[in-house]
Structures are given as structure tokens and as C-alpha cells.
């Protein structure tokens, strides 16, 4: 249930989308994080404004606003054209508000779900993105941005401590500030029978002022897919670590869809380091339907107690978890629908639903 509309105003294009479906599905499947009487809480949607030639020299301006049930994202991007052999530059301003479930969420139902810990993150960032020209199978992006992170409660008020009285920021105050230099390199190679992908992301916090965060954080994702007759086997390995200054919200959260299924978001643990392995075998049932069996496992490598305030230990998270299960993948011209049924190491069962809209 929803509405879509595109409007052309001169050379600018405005895309407007409002959707009630997500709210209905969430109300049927999940207990809400918070109660709200605001009419806006019933709507998720997006608004996008694009201008392809802002100042008459092919400069592009993109303004987008996305609203979810409990989160929102405002993004402004200005792109100035450059020759193809040079890095493409974009000036980006972004403001997001989202629940912090991965680290401060409270595990319930034998770690199969994560409830709200009444902690949300309000982030503002502004900076420059550089997209390097792709060469062979490699591509890379670099950025330097100022970031301001402010924890807030469910009522939108600034907070500095969680429900147990432990600090939510590295500074101990109501916010953290930092300048982050980020580099990401990606490799991709594919043929008719297999594919391989690898990405490496490195972030360096630069202490422009004495109270700003200084850290080094890296994360890698390696995946390989192989065709086995009519079936397809996909395996992936994800890991990372952070050294230097760290706020609790910067920890690696383990558990949930896209991590270790069978657990709630971050219900396995959260640490300075992590390692997650996933294996999934899919096989066709008919032209539009596929079956899947999977096995996920993840660990914080014993680094959970190095996160300030030790939120994982206080919430009783195990630090290591294994999930296995099966699922269905339905493909149509409207999009892809996914259902996964998983069981975790505590014999607790969880069902995941996912939908990707190809039209959007």
C-alpha cells in the first residue's frame, strides 16, 4: 500500500514515494520498539530531488530524504564533472537518526531478538568523496569527513549514559566529534560458473582538536560463489578490528540478518574485533522459487570486554554464536522476497522476512 509520483520542474526531477506496507508488516511480525501517537509514525517513504545541470556546467545536485519506522536519513550531494581519468569529486552532507540496537539492544527470547535499549544515534557528517577510476577488476573510493555523533533517547533528548549509567560516548559528554579519513578498495571477478569479491575498508580518526577521537578501524569482506550443477554455493568471511579511541557505538555488532541468523541484531556480542563466516546453498524449485540452507557463525574474538562500559557482558551476550536453518527465495518482476527460518545455539527459532523492490 503506497503511492509513487515523479514531477519534472524545469530540468529538475522530483521523486516522491510513500509506503504503508512496512508499517503493516512490522506491526504483524514484531513488537514495536516504542509507542508513538504521531501520525508520521505510521508512514515510511522517501523524497528525492535531482538536478542534472545546476549551474549550466553539468553539475549535479541530489537531495534525498528517507524515513523509516524509527529512523530517518537526509542526504545532500553535489557533484562537479571532471575528466574520466581523474577521480570524481562529490561534496556530501548527511544527517541520520537511527536506533542503536546492535550494541545497546537488550537480547530477549534466548537471544533470538533484540529489544530497544532506549539509545538512538543522531549523526551529522560533511565532507568530500573521491571515486577513483576503475582499473581492471579493482575500484576504490576515498573520503574525508567531519562527523558529529550525539546519542538521544526515544523522546529525542540528548543523553550521555545508558540505562545502567555507563557512558555512551568516548568523551563522556553528550557528543563525540571527529575527522575521519576513509579508504575503501574493492575487487570483483566473475565468469559463468563462479564469482569472487573482496573489499577492504580502512578508517583513520584524525585528532584535529585534543578532544576529538583518534583511532584506526579496518573491515574486510571476502565472498566466493560457485555453481554446483543446478545449485549455487555462496560463502563469505567478514572481519575487522579497531585500535585507539573507541566509543561503544563504534564496536562491531554480531548477530542478525546479514550476520549470524538465529540471533537478534547484535545479540551474539559486540567487540573491538569480530569474525563472521556464512555459507548458503540455494537450489531451484521452479522458475521463480528457490530453496536455501545455510550455516552462520560469528565471534567477537574475546574483545567484548575492551568496549567501554562492557555492554555485551552486562547484557549477557555469549560472544560466540552459531545459527543454521533453511529458507525460500521468491523472484518476480516486482522484486525479490526472502524468508529464512533459523535456529541458534540456544535452540531458539527465528523467522526473517526480507524484500527488495527492483522498481525502486
NORMO-V201445 format. One record per residue. N is the residue number from 1. SS is DSSP state (A for helix, B for strand, O for the rest). PHI is phi in degrees with one decimal (999 if undefined). OMEGA is omega in whole degrees, 0 to 359 (NA if undefined). Layout:
n->[N:N]
ss->[SS:SS]
phi->[PHI:PHI]
omega->[OMEGA:OMEGA]
This chain:
n->[1:2:3:4:5:6:7:8:9:10:11:12:13:14:15:16:17:18:19:20:21:22:23:24:25:26:27:28:29:30:31:32:33:34:35:36:37:38:39:40:41:42:43:44:45:46:47:48:49:50:51:52:53:54:55:56:57:58:59:60:61:62:63:64:65:66:67:68:69:70:71:72:73:74:75:76:77:78:79:80:81:82:83:84:85:86:87:88:89:90:91:92:93:94:95:96:97:98:99:100:101:102:103:104:105:106:107:108:109:110:111:112:113:114:115:116:117:118:119:120:121:122:123:124:125:126:127:128:129:130:131:132:133:134:135:136:137:138:139:140:141:142:143:144:145:146:147:148:149:150:151:152:153:154:155:156:157:158:159:160:161:162:163:164:165:166:167:168:169:170:171:172:173:174:175:176:177:178:179:180:181:182:183:184:185:186:187:188:189:190:191:192:193:194:195:196:197:198:199:200:201:202:203:204:205:206:207:208:209:210:211:212:213:214:215:216:217:218:219:220:221:222:223:224:225:226:227:228:229:230:231:232:233:234:235:236:237:238:239:240:241:242:243:244:245:246:247:248:249:250:251:252:253:254:255:256:257:258:259:260:261:262:263:264:265:266:267:268:269:270:271:272:273:274:275:276:277:278:279:280:281:282:283:284:285:286:287:288:289:290:291:292:293:294:295:296:297:298:299:300:301:302:303:304:305:306:307:308:309:310:311:312:313:314:315:316:317:318:319:320:321:322:323:324:325:326:327:328:329:330:331:332:333:334:335:336:337:338:339:340:341:342:343:344:345:346:347:348:349:350:351:352:353:354:355:356:357:358:359:360]
ss->[O:B:B:B:B:B:B:B:B:O:O:B:B:B:B:B:B:B:B:O:A:A:A:A:A:A:A:A:A:O:O:O:O:O:O:O:O:O:A:A:A:A:O:B:B:B:B:B:B:B:B:O:O:O:O:O:O:O:O:B:B:B:B:B:B:B:B:O:O:O:O:B:B:B:B:B:B:B:B:B:O:O:O:O:O:O:O:B:B:B:B:B:B:B:B:B:B:B:B:O:A:A:A:A:O:B:B:B:O:O:O:O:B:B:B:O:O:O:O:B:B:B:B:B:B:B:B:B:B:B:B:O:O:O:B:O:O:B:B:B:B:B:B:B:B:B:B:B:B:B:B:B:O:O:O:O:O:B:O:O:B:O:O:O:O:O:B:O:O:O:O:O:O:O:O:B:B:B:B:B:B:B:B:B:B:B:B:B:B:B:O:O:O:B:B:B:B:B:B:B:B:B:B:B:B:B:O:O:O:O:O:O:O:O:B:B:B:B:B:B:B:B:B:B:B:B:B:B:O:O:B:B:B:B:B:B:B:B:B:B:B:B:B:B:O:O:O:A:A:A:O:B:B:B:O:O:O:O:O:O:O:O:O:O:O:O:O:O:B:B:B:O:B:B:B:B:B:B:B:B:B:B:B:B:O:O:O:O:B:B:B:B:B:B:B:B:B:B:B:O:O:O:O:A:A:A:O:O:O:O:A:A:A:A:O:O:O:O:O:B:B:B:B:B:B:B:B:B:B:B:B:O:O:O:B:B:B:B:B:B:B:B:B:O:O:O:O:O:B:B:B:B:B:B:B:B:B:O:O:O]
phi->[999:177.3:-146.6:-129.5:-152.8:-117.9:-126.6:-103.2:-119.7:68.3:-90.3:-85.5:-124.7:-117.1:-106.7:-127.0:-140.5:-125.0:-138.3:-99.4:-63.1:-60.1:-62.4:-65.6:-63.1:-65.1:-65.6:-79.7:-102.7:-129.4:-77.3:-65.9:-65.9:-151.7:-98.0:-146.5:-96.7:-70.8:-59.8:-64.7:-69.5:-85.5:-120.7:-119.0:179.5:-149.2:-134.4:-133.8:-119.9:-124.8:-125.1:-83.0:-151.2:-63.8:-113.3:83.3:-126.2:66.0:-70.8:-111.3:-122.7:-120.1:-125.4:-135.4:-136.6:-119.4:-123.5:-104.8:-66.7:-129.2:-137.6:-150.3:-145.6:-115.3:-132.3:-122.9:-129.2:-117.7:-121.6:-106.5:-66.4:-137.6:-57.1:-62.0:-82.2:-105.2:-65.6:-83.5:-102.3:-139.0:-97.5:-125.3:-121.7:-141.3:-135.4:-130.3:-132.2:-151.8:-66.6:-98.3:-91.9:-58.2:-100.6:-101.8:-68.5:-102.2:-65.8:-135.5:51.9:54.1:69.8:-79.2:-137.2:-121.7:-88.3:-69.5:-99.6:59.6:-121.7:-127.4:-114.9:-105.2:-116.3:-126.2:-141.3:-149.7:175.9:-119.2:-107.1:-124.1:-104.6:-72.8:-61.5:-70.2:-132.2:54.1:-96.5:-105.6:-146.6:-151.8:-134.0:-132.0:-154.7:-135.7:-141.7:-90.6:-128.1:-127.7:-117.6:-131.2:-70.6:-135.3:-89.4:-67.4:-93.5:86.4:-93.3:-64.1:-134.5:-118.0:-136.1:-83.3:-64.8:-94.4:88.4:-94.0:-61.9:-98.8:-118.4:-72.6:-74.3:86.6:-96.5:-85.2:-158.0:-122.4:-126.5:-162.6:-111.4:-117.5:-98.6:-125.6:-130.9:-131.2:-116.4:-131.8:-125.2:-145.7:-146.5:-146.8:-140.9:-69.5:-111.2:-160.1:-147.6:-142.5:-134.0:-147.4:-137.3:-130.8:-121.0:-125.4:-122.3:-124.6:-83.0:-105.8:-80.4:-61.2:-115.0:-62.4:-91.0:-81.5:-71.9:-123.6:-157.1:-132.2:-129.6:-130.8:-148.4:-127.8:-136.4:-120.3:-140.3:-143.7:-121.6:-133.9:-84.4:-118.3:65.2:-78.7:-92.8:-138.4:-105.9:-119.7:-125.9:-148.4:-134.8:-124.4:-153.3:-176.4:-159.6:-138.7:-126.1:96.6:-64.7:-148.0:-96.8:-53.8:-69.3:-87.4:-66.3:-79.2:-94.6:-119.4:123.7:110.6:-63.3:89.5:-133.6:-113.0:-70.2:101.7:-119.2:-71.9:-60.0:72.7:-77.3:-73.8:166.7:-146.7:-150.5:-71.4:-134.0:-157.2:-149.7:-131.3:-119.6:-132.2:-134.8:-145.2:-113.1:-111.8:-145.9:-73.6:-105.2:-156.8:-64.5:-114.5:-123.1:-124.4:-99.8:-148.0:-126.2:-146.7:-141.2:-122.6:-149.3:-155.6:-150.0:-91.7:56.3:70.7:-100.6:-61.3:-76.1:-88.6:-82.9:-53.4:83.0:47.2:-63.3:-63.3:-67.0:-63.6:-94.6:72.9:-73.3:-72.8:89.4:-140.5:-152.9:-130.9:-132.7:-140.5:174.9:-143.9:-164.4:-126.5:-125.5:-108.8:-116.1:-144.9:-69.6:-85.1:158.7:-114.7:-115.5:-130.3:-129.0:-122.8:-116.3:-127.8:-127.9:-99.3:-67.8:-102.7:62.3:-96.5:-97.4:-139.8:-115.0:-115.4:-119.9:-145.9:-144.9:-120.8:-92.1:-68.1:-68.8:-88.0]
omega->[182:181:177:181:175:182:175:178:187:177:180:177:180:176:182:182:176:186:177:188:182:180:181:180:181:179:181:190:189:172:184:178:184:178:180:178:181:177:180:180:180:189:162:182:182:176:184:177:180:174:187:186:193:183:177:180:177:173:182:176:177:176:182:176:178:179:174:179:184:183:176:182:176:184:175:182:177:184:178:185:177:176:187:182:177:178:179:185:175:173:190:171:184:176:181:171:183:176:177:185:187:183:186:175:183:181:177:179:180:174:181:177:177:178:182:172:180:177:176:180:174:185:171:178:177:180:188:174:176:177:182:176:180:177:181:181:185:171:182:175:176:178:171:187:167:181:177:185:182:175:178:177:183:177:179:180:180:176:179:182:179:184:179:177:180:183:178:182:176:181:184:179:183:182:171:174:182:168:187:172:188:177:178:178:183:177:179:178:183:170:185:186:185:172:178:179:177:175:179:182:181:178:178:175:184:183:178:173:188:183:180:187:174:184:171:183:176:178:177:175:177:181:179:178:182:178:180:186:177:182:180:180:178:177:179:178:181:179:179:179:178:177:181:179:179:170:181:183:178:182:176:179:184:179:178:178:185:178:176:179:187:179:173:180:179:186:174:180:175:185:175:179:178:174:182:177:181:174:180:177:179:182:184:173:169:186:184:187:176:171:181:168:187:175:179:173:182:180:175:177:178:185:183:183:177:176:181:181:178:184:181:180:181:180:175:181:187:181:178:181:178:177:177:182:181:182:178:177:181:182:176:180:179:181:181:178:185:175:178:176:187:175:182:183:178:178:178:184:181:176:178:175:177:180:174:185:181:183:181:NA]
